[in-house]
Amino acid sequence: MNTPTNVQIINGPDGAPAFVVIPYADYVATHPRKDLVPNEVVGYMVKEGLTAIGSWRKHLGLTQAEVASRIGISQAAYAQQEAAAKPRKATRAKIAEALGISADLLDL
């Protein structure tokens, strides 16, 4: 079997192949971009303590008022949902639609 030179195979304790390391560009090319969480989103969660919803909103350059308007609720009501540790599934779906992302990306 020929292994491309840009791929690294890491063997497990038993000597059998256990992991494959590939260049990031190759990984991105083989995975849908919609499934990837930008580094900035994770950074907002870690550095600023924002929820996944707040991090995505900030990453997309939106205000709470803008997202609230898209959902059809007040900014204060939206702020409560954004601050919740685990909003209801239906709430996450509405917010994800307003942000233009998959609801799965809010389950971080």
N, CA, C and O atoms as CSV, one atom per row, in Angstrom:
chain,resi,resn,atom,element,x,y,z
A,1,MET,N,N,0.846,-1.183,0.000
A,1,MET,CA,C,0.000,0.000,0.000
A,1,MET,C,C,0.888,1.242,0.000
A,1,MET,O,O,1.796,1.358,0.823
A,2,ASN,N,N,0.632,2.147,-0.900
A,2,ASN,CA,C,1.404,3.379,-0.984
A,2,ASN,C,C,0.728,4.463,-0.165
A,2,ASN,O,O,-0.455,4.748,-0.351
A,3,THR,N,N,1.487,5.067,0.744
A,3,THR,CA,C,0.985,6.163,1.566
A,3,THR,C,C,1.559,7.460,1.033
A,3,THR,O,O,2.775,7.584,0.889
A,4,PRO,N,N,0.696,8.438,0.736
A,4,PRO,CA,C,1.225,9.730,0.275
A,4,PRO,C,C,2.209,10.297,1.301
A,4,PRO,O,O,2.089,10.033,2.497
A,5,THR,N,N,3.171,11.071,0.829
A,5,THR,CA,C,4.199,11.608,1.721
A,5,THR,C,C,3.655,12.653,2.682
A,5,THR,O,O,4.300,12.937,3.691
A,6,ASN,N,N,2.482,13.240,2.405
A,6,ASN,CA,C,1.941,14.263,3.289
A,6,ASN,C,C,1.002,13.684,4.340
A,6,ASN,O,O,0.317,14.438,5.031
A,7,VAL,N,N,0.957,12.374,4.472
A,7,VAL,CA,C,0.124,11.703,5.467
A,7,VAL,C,C,1.024,10.999,6.467
A,7,VAL,O,O,2.003,10.356,6.087
A,8,GLN,N,N,0.695,11.119,7.730
A,8,GLN,CA,C,1.478,10.464,8.773
A,8,GLN,C,C,0.604,9.418,9.454
A,8,GLN,O,O,-0.519,9.720,9.859
A,9,ILE,N,N,1.096,8.216,9.583
A,9,ILE,CA,C,0.385,7.146,10.272
A,9,ILE,C,C,1.042,6.940,11.629
A,9,ILE,O,O,2.260,6.795,11.731
A,10,ILE,N,N,0.220,6.931,12.662
A,10,ILE,CA,C,0.719,6.735,14.025
A,10,ILE,C,C,0.209,5.382,14.505
A,10,ILE,O,O,-0.994,5.118,14.518
A,11,ASN,N,N,1.136,4.550,14.892
A,11,ASN,CA,C,0.788,3.219,15.371
A,11,ASN,C,C,0.411,3.239,16.842
A,11,ASN,O,O,0.915,4.052,17.616
A,12,GLY,N,N,-0.477,2.335,17.213
A,12,GLY,CA,C,-0.883,2.180,18.602
A,12,GLY,C,C,0.115,1.330,19.358
A,12,GLY,O,O,1.132,0.923,18.796
A,13,PRO,N,N,-0.160,1.051,20.639
A,13,PRO,CA,C,0.755,0.257,21.469
A,13,PRO,C,C,1.014,-1.142,20.918
A,13,PRO,O,O,2.061,-1.737,21.175
A,14,ASP,N,N,0.046,-1.662,20.155
A,14,ASP,CA,C,0.216,-3.001,19.588
A,14,ASP,C,C,0.969,-2.998,18.260
A,14,ASP,O,O,1.186,-4.053,17.666
A,15,GLY,N,N,1.364,-1.824,17.798
A,15,GLY,CA,C,2.110,-1.706,16.557
A,15,GLY,C,C,1.240,-1.557,15.325
A,15,GLY,O,O,1.753,-1.300,14.236
A,16,ALA,N,N,-0.065,-1.714,15.476
A,16,ALA,CA,C,-0.983,-1.575,14.352
A,16,ALA,C,C,-1.331,-0.104,14.143
A,16,ALA,O,O,-1.363,0.664,15.105
A,17,PRO,N,N,-1.590,0.295,12.911
A,17,PRO,CA,C,-1.985,1.690,12.666
A,17,PRO,C,C,-3.201,2.072,13.513
A,17,PRO,O,O,-4.189,1.339,13.559
A,18,ALA,N,N,-3.121,3.225,14.183
A,18,ALA,CA,C,-4.208,3.670,15.057
A,18,ALA,C,C,-4.739,5.042,14.661
A,18,ALA,O,O,-5.925,5.318,14.845
A,19,PHE,N,N,-3.884,5.904,14.121
A,19,PHE,CA,C,-4.278,7.265,13.769
A,19,PHE,C,C,-3.627,7.656,12.448
A,19,PHE,O,O,-2.571,7.149,12.071
A,20,VAL,N,N,-4.295,8.573,11.764
A,20,VAL,CA,C,-3.740,9.140,10.541
A,20,VAL,C,C,-3.771,10.649,10.692
A,20,VAL,O,O,-4.804,11.219,11.045
A,21,VAL,N,N,-2.663,11.290,10.431
A,21,VAL,CA,C,-2.562,12.743,10.456
A,21,VAL,C,C,-2.456,13.206,9.007
A,21,VAL,O,O,-1.574,12.779,8.262
A,22,ILE,N,N,-3.381,14.094,8.627
A,22,ILE,CA,C,-3.371,14.612,7.267
A,22,ILE,C,C,-3.271,16.135,7.315
A,22,ILE,O,O,-3.602,16.739,8.335
A,23,PRO,N,N,-2.824,16.756,6.243
A,23,PRO,CA,C,-2.786,18.219,6.219
A,23,PRO,C,C,-4.189,18.793,6.406
A,23,PRO,O,O,-5.175,18.221,5.940
A,24,TYR,N,N,-4.261,19.920,7.088
A,24,TYR,CA,C,-5.552,20.545,7.376
A,24,TYR,C,C,-6.320,20.837,6.092
A,24,TYR,O,O,-7.534,20.636,6.047
A,25,ALA,N,N,-5.654,21.296,5.071
A,25,ALA,CA,C,-6.323,21.605,3.800
A,25,ALA,C,C,-6.999,20.364,3.224
A,25,ALA,O,O,-8.087,20.458,2.657
A,26,ASP,N,N,-6.365,19.213,3.364
A,26,ASP,CA,C,-6.979,17.967,2.893
A,26,ASP,C,C,-8.209,17.621,3.728
A,26,ASP,O,O,-9.223,17.177,3.189
A,27,TYR,N,N,-8.123,17.823,5.031
A,27,TYR,CA,C,-9.267,17.570,5.915
A,27,TYR,C,C,-10.447,18.453,5.523
A,27,TYR,O,O,-11.568,17.965,5.374
A,28,VAL,N,N,-10.198,19.750,5.357
A,28,VAL,CA,C,-11.267,20.691,5.006
A,28,VAL,C,C,-11.884,20.320,3.665
A,28,VAL,O,O,-13.099,20.413,3.489
A,29,ALA,N,N,-11.054,19.902,2.728
A,29,ALA,CA,C,-11.554,19.549,1.401
A,29,ALA,C,C,-12.478,18.335,1.438
A,29,ALA,O,O,-13.327,18.173,0.561
A,30,THR,N,N,-12.316,17.486,2.443
A,30,THR,CA,C,-13.137,16.268,2.518
A,30,THR,C,C,-14.284,16.370,3.519
A,30,THR,O,O,-15.037,15.411,3.688
A,31,HIS,N,N,-14.428,17.499,4.175
A,31,HIS,CA,C,-15.507,17.683,5.156
A,31,HIS,C,C,-16.303,18.933,4.800
A,31,HIS,O,O,-15.729,19.954,4.422
A,32,PRO,N,N,-17.614,18.851,4.920
A,32,PRO,CA,C,-18.429,20.036,4.625
A,32,PRO,C,C,-18.076,21.195,5.550
A,32,PRO,O,O,-17.920,21.001,6.756
A,33,ARG,N,N,-17.951,22.378,5.003
A,33,ARG,CA,C,-17.604,23.556,5.798
A,33,ARG,C,C,-18.679,23.863,6.824
A,33,ARG,O,O,-18.381,24.446,7.866
A,34,LYS,N,N,-19.923,23.485,6.555
A,34,LYS,CA,C,-21.004,23.784,7.493
A,34,LYS,C,C,-20.828,23.044,8.819
A,34,LYS,O,O,-21.441,23.418,9.819
A,35,ASP,N,N,-20.002,22.005,8.838
A,35,ASP,CA,C,-19.778,21.239,10.065
A,35,ASP,C,C,-18.645,21.785,10.917
A,35,ASP,O,O,-18.437,21.321,12.038
A,36,LEU,N,N,-17.913,22.761,10.405
A,36,LEU,CA,C,-16.747,23.270,11.112
A,36,LEU,C,C,-17.118,24.472,11.980
A,36,LEU,O,O,-17.900,25.330,11.570
A,37,VAL,N,N,-16.553,24.521,13.173
A,37,VAL,CA,C,-16.752,25.652,14.081
A,37,VAL,C,C,-15.505,26.528,13.990
A,37,VAL,O,O,-14.399,26.064,14.268
A,38,PRO,N,N,-15.679,27.788,13.603
A,38,PRO,CA,C,-14.515,28.671,13.490
A,38,PRO,C,C,-13.785,28.846,14.824
A,38,PRO,O,O,-14.401,28.853,15.890
A,39,ASN,N,N,-12.489,28.984,14.743
A,39,ASN,CA,C,-11.654,29.187,15.918
A,39,ASN,C,C,-12.134,30.387,16.739
A,39,ASN,O,O,-12.083,30.363,17.969
A,40,GLU,N,N,-12.593,31.421,16.062
A,40,GLU,CA,C,-13.052,32.624,16.763
A,40,GLU,C,C,-14.230,32.326,17.683
A,40,GLU,O,O,-14.318,32.875,18.781
A,41,VAL,N,N,-15.136,31.456,17.234
A,41,VAL,CA,C,-16.306,31.102,18.053
A,41,VAL,C,C,-15.846,30.433,19.345
A,41,VAL,O,O,-16.306,30.783,20.432
A,42,VAL,N,N,-14.947,29.481,19.221
A,42,VAL,CA,C,-14.425,28.797,20.404
A,42,VAL,C,C,-13.659,29.788,21.283
A,42,VAL,O,O,-13.739,29.730,22.510
A,43,GLY,N,N,-12.927,30.684,20.655
A,43,GLY,CA,C,-12.180,31.697,21.404
A,43,GLY,C,C,-13.083,32.574,22.254
A,43,GLY,O,O,-12.746,32.875,23.399
A,44,TYR,N,N,-14.220,32.988,21.717
A,44,TYR,CA,C,-15.165,33.796,22.496
A,44,TYR,C,C,-15.697,33.010,23.689
A,44,TYR,O,O,-15.920,33.569,24.763
A,45,MET,N,N,-15.897,31.720,23.490
A,45,MET,CA,C,-16.393,30.888,24.593
A,45,MET,C,C,-15.350,30.768,25.698
A,45,MET,O,O,-15.662,30.879,26.884
A,46,VAL,N,N,-14.105,30.540,25.285
A,46,VAL,CA,C,-13.039,30.312,26.260
A,46,VAL,C,C,-12.559,31.620,26.896
A,46,VAL,O,O,-12.475,31.723,28.120
A,47,LYS,N,N,-12.250,32.601,26.074
A,47,LYS,CA,C,-11.655,33.841,26.579
A,47,LYS,C,C,-12.653,34.796,27.215
A,47,LYS,O,O,-12.333,35.488,28.181
A,48,GLU,N,N,-13.890,34.831,26.657
A,48,GLU,CA,C,-14.866,35.793,27.152
A,48,GLU,C,C,-16.010,35.157,27.931
A,48,GLU,O,O,-16.865,35.858,28.472
A,49,GLY,N,N,-16.025,33.837,27.986
A,49,GLY,CA,C,-17.058,33.147,28.748
A,49,GLY,C,C,-18.444,33.224,28.136
A,49,GLY,O,O,-19.445,33.057,28.833
A,50,LEU,N,N,-18.506,33.480,26.823
A,50,LEU,CA,C,-19.800,33.549,26.160
A,50,LEU,C,C,-20.343,32.147,25.920
A,50,LEU,O,O,-19.583,31.181,25.843
A,51,THR,N,N,-21.660,32.046,25.802
A,51,THR,CA,C,-22.273,30.778,25.421
A,51,THR,C,C,-22.015,30.548,23.936
A,51,THR,O,O,-21.537,31.443,23.239
A,52,ALA,N,N,-22.330,29.354,23.456
A,52,ALA,CA,C,-22.168,29.076,22.027
A,52,ALA,C,C,-23.014,30.046,21.201
A,52,ALA,O,O,-22.567,30.537,20.165
A,53,ILE,N,N,-24.229,30.319,21.660
A,53,ILE,CA,C,-25.111,31.233,20.937
A,53,ILE,C,C,-24.500,32.636,20.883
A,53,ILE,O,O,-24.451,33.254,19.820
A,54,GLY,N,N,-24.044,33.125,22.007
A,54,GLY,CA,C,-23.429,34.451,22.052
A,54,GLY,C,C,-22.170,34.521,21.216
A,54,GLY,O,O,-21.904,35.529,20.561
A,55,SER,N,N,-21.394,33.448,21.239
A,55,SER,CA,C,-20.146,33.411,20.475
A,55,SER,C,C,-20.419,33.450,18.970
A,55,SER,O,O,-19.760,34.184,18.234
A,56,TRP,N,N,-21.385,32.662,18.523
A,56,TRP,CA,C,-21.733,32.683,17.104
A,56,TRP,C,C,-22.268,34.050,16.705
A,56,TRP,O,O,-21.904,34.567,15.649
A,57,ARG,N,N,-23.131,34.647,17.535
A,57,ARG,CA,C,-23.685,35.973,17.219
A,57,ARG,C,C,-22.566,36.981,17.046
A,57,ARG,O,O,-22.542,37.742,16.078
A,58,LYS,N,N,-21.634,36.980,17.998
A,58,LYS,CA,C,-20.519,37.928,17.946
A,58,LYS,C,C,-19.650,37.661,16.721
A,58,LYS,O,O,-19.238,38.598,16.037
A,59,HIS,N,N,-19.373,36.401,16.443
A,59,HIS,CA,C,-18.562,36.027,15.283
A,59,HIS,C,C,-19.200,36.522,13.985
A,59,HIS,O,O,-18.501,36.947,13.066
A,60,LEU,N,N,-20.517,36.464,13.918
A,60,LEU,CA,C,-21.235,36.883,12.712
A,60,LEU,C,C,-21.451,38.390,12.648
A,60,LEU,O,O,-22.014,38.896,11.677
A,61,GLY,N,N,-21.006,39.112,13.681
A,61,GLY,CA,C,-21.092,40.565,13.682
A,61,GLY,C,C,-22.499,41.108,13.881
A,61,GLY,O,O,-22.832,42.184,13.386
A,62,LEU,N,N,-23.316,40.365,14.603
A,62,LEU,CA,C,-24.698,40.774,14.844
A,62,LEU,C,C,-24.876,41.267,16.274
A,62,LEU,O,O,-24.153,40.849,17.179
A,63,THR,N,N,-25.826,42.142,16.468
A,63,THR,CA,C,-26.173,42.589,17.820
A,63,THR,C,C,-27.300,41.704,18.338
A,63,THR,O,O,-27.971,41.010,17.574
A,64,GLN,N,N,-27.488,41.745,19.643
A,64,GLN,CA,C,-28.617,41.010,20.218
A,64,GLN,C,C,-29.930,41.512,19.640
A,64,GLN,O,O,-30.834,40.719,19.378
A,65,ALA,N,N,-30.044,42.815,19.439
A,65,ALA,CA,C,-31.276,43.404,18.890
A,65,ALA,C,C,-31.551,42.882,17.479
A,65,ALA,O,O,-32.703,42.627,17.127
A,66,GLU,N,N,-30.497,42.721,16.670
A,66,GLU,CA,C,-30.679,42.222,15.303
A,66,GLU,C,C,-31.193,40.783,15.304
A,66,GLU,O,O,-32.114,40.445,14.561
A,67,VAL,N,N,-30.594,39.944,16.141
A,67,VAL,CA,C,-31.028,38.544,16.203
A,67,VAL,C,C,-32.439,38.472,16.766
A,67,VAL,O,O,-33.268,37.717,16.258
A,68,ALA,N,N,-32.721,39.243,17.803
A,68,ALA,CA,C,-34.066,39.263,18.401
A,68,ALA,C,C,-35.100,39.660,17.361
A,68,ALA,O,O,-36.176,39.066,17.301
A,69,SER,N,N,-34.792,40.643,16.551
A,69,SER,CA,C,-35.706,41.092,15.512
A,69,SER,C,C,-35.972,39.980,14.497
A,69,SER,O,O,-37.106,39.803,14.051
A,70,ARG,N,N,-34.949,39.247,14.139
A,70,ARG,CA,C,-35.096,38.141,13.180
A,70,ARG,C,C,-36.011,37.046,13.739
A,70,ARG,O,O,-36.734,36.385,12.994
A,71,ILE,N,N,-35.966,36.866,15.069
A,71,ILE,CA,C,-36.778,35.834,15.715
A,71,ILE,C,C,-38.184,36.354,16.020
A,71,ILE,O,O,-39.146,35.590,16.103
A,72,GLY,N,N,-38.274,37.672,16.182
A,72,GLY,CA,C,-39.563,38.270,16.504
A,72,GLY,C,C,-39.823,38.391,17.995
A,72,GLY,O,O,-40.965,38.313,18.448
A,73,ILE,N,N,-38.742,38.584,18.758
A,73,ILE,CA,C,-38.870,38.768,20.207
A,73,ILE,C,C,-38.115,40.026,20.612
A,73,ILE,O,O,-37.423,40.636,19.797
A,74,SER,N,N,-38.252,40.406,21.868
A,74,SER,CA,C,-37.531,41.594,22.346
A,74,SER,C,C,-36.058,41.275,22.565
A,74,SER,O,O,-35.674,40.116,22.719
A,75,GLN,N,N,-35.250,42.314,22.575
A,75,GLN,CA,C,-33.814,42.136,22.831
A,75,GLN,C,C,-33.597,41.551,24.212
A,75,GLN,O,O,-32.720,40.705,24.390
A,76,ALA,N,N,-34.386,41.986,25.208
A,76,ALA,CA,C,-34.241,41.473,26.577
A,76,ALA,C,C,-34.556,39.973,26.639
A,76,ALA,O,O,-33.861,39.215,27.316
A,77,ALA,N,N,-35.599,39.556,25.934
A,77,ALA,CA,C,-35.951,38.128,25.912
A,77,ALA,C,C,-34.845,37.321,25.234
A,77,ALA,O,O,-34.488,36.234,25.686
A,78,TYR,N,N,-34.309,37.868,24.145
A,78,TYR,CA,C,-33.219,37.181,23.458
A,78,TYR,C,C,-31.986,37.082,24.358
A,78,TYR,O,O,-31.332,36.040,24.400
A,79,ALA,N,N,-31.672,38.148,25.068
A,79,ALA,CA,C,-30.499,38.155,25.949
A,79,ALA,C,C,-30.596,37.038,26.978
A,79,ALA,O,O,-29.590,36.405,27.297
A,80,GLN,N,N,-31.785,36.790,27.499
A,80,GLN,CA,C,-31.974,35.703,28.465
A,80,GLN,C,C,-31.711,34.350,27.807
A,80,GLN,O,O,-31.078,33.478,28.401
A,81,GLN,N,N,-32.199,34.179,26.579
A,81,GLN,CA,C,-31.986,32.913,25.878
A,81,GLN,C,C,-30.509,32.713,25.537
A,81,GLN,O,O,-29.988,31.600,25.611
A,82,GLU,N,N,-29.853,33.794,25.166
A,82,GLU,CA,C,-28.432,33.705,24.824
A,82,GLU,C,C,-27.589,33.351,26.042
A,82,GLU,O,O,-26.584,32.651,25.921
A,83,ALA,N,N,-27.990,33.827,27.205
A,83,ALA,CA,C,-27.224,33.583,28.429
A,83,ALA,C,C,-27.489,32.206,29.026
A,83,ALA,O,O,-26.715,31.742,29.863
A,84,ALA,N,N,-28.560,31.548,28.616
A,84,ALA,CA,C,-28.924,30.247,29.188
A,84,ALA,C,C,-27.851,29.211,28.873
A,84,ALA,O,O,-27.325,29.149,27.761
A,85,ALA,N,N,-27.542,28.399,29.883
A,85,ALA,CA,C,-26.520,27.373,29.695
A,85,ALA,C,C,-26.960,26.328,28.669
A,85,ALA,O,O,-26.150,25.875,27.861
A,86,LYS,N,N,-28.217,25.952,28.695
A,86,LYS,CA,C,-28.723,24.925,27.770
A,86,LYS,C,C,-30.147,25.279,27.363
A,86,LYS,O,O,-31.103,24.751,27.931
A,87,PRO,N,N,-30.301,26.176,26.375
A,87,PRO,CA,C,-31.649,26.523,25.925
A,87,PRO,C,C,-32.371,25.304,25.344
A,87,PRO,O,O,-31.740,24.339,24.913
A,88,ARG,N,N,-33.691,25.366,25.342
A,88,ARG,CA,C,-34.483,24.272,24.783
A,88,ARG,C,C,-34.122,24.051,23.320
A,88,ARG,O,O,-33.661,24.963,22.634
A,89,LYS,N,N,-34.340,22.828,22.859
A,89,LYS,CA,C,-34.010,22.461,21.488
A,89,LYS,C,C,-34.739,23.353,20.482
A,89,LYS,O,O,-34.142,23.791,19.498
A,90,ALA,N,N,-36.012,23.622,20.720
A,90,ALA,CA,C,-36.790,24.473,19.813
A,90,ALA,C,C,-36.228,25.891,19.784
A,90,ALA,O,O,-36.203,26.533,18.734
A,91,THR,N,N,-35.779,26.373,20.931
A,91,THR,CA,C,-35.188,27.710,21.012
A,91,THR,C,C,-33.883,27.756,20.229
A,91,THR,O,O,-33.637,28.697,19.476
A,92,ARG,N,N,-33.050,26.738,20.410
A,92,ARG,CA,C,-31.784,26.672,19.669
A,92,ARG,C,C,-32.037,26.637,18.162
A,92,ARG,O,O,-31.304,27.258,17.392
A,93,ALA,N,N,-33.070,25.916,17.745
A,93,ALA,CA,C,-33.387,25.825,16.318
A,93,ALA,C,C,-33.788,27.189,15.755
A,93,ALA,O,O,-33.364,27.558,14.660
A,94,LYS,N,N,-34.592,27.927,16.492
A,94,LYS,CA,C,-35.014,29.263,16.037
A,94,LYS,C,C,-33.821,30.212,15.952
A,94,LYS,O,O,-33.678,30.966,14.989
A,95,ILE,N,N,-32.976,30.163,16.966
A,95,ILE,CA,C,-31.810,31.048,16.983
A,95,ILE,C,C,-30.844,30.672,15.863
A,95,ILE,O,O,-30.306,31.547,15.185
A,96,ALA,N,N,-30.626,29.376,15.670
A,96,ALA,CA,C,-29.731,28.929,14.596
A,96,ALA,C,C,-30.240,29.402,13.240
A,96,ALA,O,O,-29.455,29.841,12.399
A,97,GLU,N,N,-31.536,29.316,13.028
A,97,GLU,CA,C,-32.107,29.793,11.768
A,97,GLU,C,C,-31.867,31.293,11.606
A,97,GLU,O,O,-31.525,31.756,10.519
A,98,ALA,N,N,-32.045,32.042,12.677
A,98,ALA,CA,C,-31.816,33.490,12.627
A,98,ALA,C,C,-30.350,33.816,12.351
A,98,ALA,O,O,-30.045,34.827,11.718
A,99,LEU,N,N,-29.451,32.967,12.821
A,99,LEU,CA,C,-28.014,33.176,12.610
A,99,LEU,C,C,-27.558,32.616,11.255
A,99,LEU,O,O,-26.470,32.943,10.780
A,100,GLY,N,N,-28.381,31.784,10.645
A,100,GLY,CA,C,-28.010,31.183,9.360
A,100,GLY,C,C,-27.040,30.034,9.475
A,100,GLY,O,O,-26.227,29.802,8.580
A,101,ILE,N,N,-27.127,29.298,10.603
A,101,ILE,CA,C,-26.239,28.160,10.820
A,101,ILE,C,C,-27.077,26.941,11.213
A,101,ILE,O,O,-28.266,27.064,11.504
A,102,SER,N,N,-26.454,25.779,11.220
A,102,SER,CA,C,-27.119,24.555,11.658
A,102,SER,C,C,-27.283,24.575,13.177
A,102,SER,O,O,-26.385,25.003,13.902
A,103,ALA,N,N,-28.435,24.108,13.648
A,103,ALA,CA,C,-28.683,24.071,15.093
A,103,ALA,C,C,-27.645,23.204,15.811
A,103,ALA,O,O,-27.345,23.452,16.979
A,104,ASP,N,N,-27.103,22.208,15.146
A,104,ASP,CA,C,-26.080,21.346,15.747
A,104,ASP,C,C,-24.839,22.143,16.172
A,104,ASP,O,O,-24.140,21.755,17.108
A,105,LEU,N,N,-24.573,23.240,15.491
A,105,LEU,CA,C,-23.403,24.050,15.820
A,105,LEU,C,C,-23.564,24.830,17.109
A,105,LEU,O,O,-22.605,25.428,17.596
A,106,LEU,N,N,-24.762,24.830,17.666
A,106,LEU,CA,C,-24.985,25.503,18.951
A,106,LEU,C,C,-24.848,24.545,20.123
A,106,LEU,O,O,-24.946,24.963,21.277
A,107,ASP,N,N,-24.624,23.272,19.845
A,107,ASP,CA,C,-24.456,22.264,20.898
A,107,ASP,C,C,-22.978,22.045,21.173
A,107,ASP,O,O,-22.452,20.953,20.958
A,108,LEU,N,N,-22.315,23.088,21.648
A,108,LEU,CA,C,-20.878,22.992,21.942
A,108,LEU,C,C,-20.650,22.827,23.422
A,108,LEU,O,O,-19.504,22.728,23.862
